[in-house]
Amino acid sequence: MTDECRRALTTAAIAAVGATVGIAGLGHLYLREWGRAAAWFSGIISSAVMLISITVGVETLTELSAIRISQVPPIIAVPIGCLLLLSTADAHQTAKVKINQTELPCCVSCGAEIIPALSFCQWCARENDIHTQSK
Ligand SMILES: [Zn+2]
């Protein structure tokens, strides 16, 4: 398994764990896609609030916060679950696209991709050879 493949699968796993506990955008945060993560998180939260307020009939945030997960009817849980599944799929797809676009140098010590702007490997703290050679 290549590093790119492993990173895409790690992203999908993180996104799936986040979706399981109802938090969209965790996979996007792992990819440092801040805007996309915020869009998925706020979009799904606002969709859930809107659907709950319409179908259950709550009018205030206090009433909304008193609702338990077990009280959420399937007519709300199913579309929110589908949105969480879509966010997981989007995180995996974003990882695949992002990996194909970036050709980062690899650390000679641990083999992980390193950020060229740093003077050291962010994974094993070894000095970055790119900066060593330019001095
Ligand atoms: Zn390293």
Residues whose N, C-alpha, C, O or C-beta is under 5 A from the ligand:
A	BS01	ZN	C107 S109 C110 G111 C121 W123 C124 A125 R126
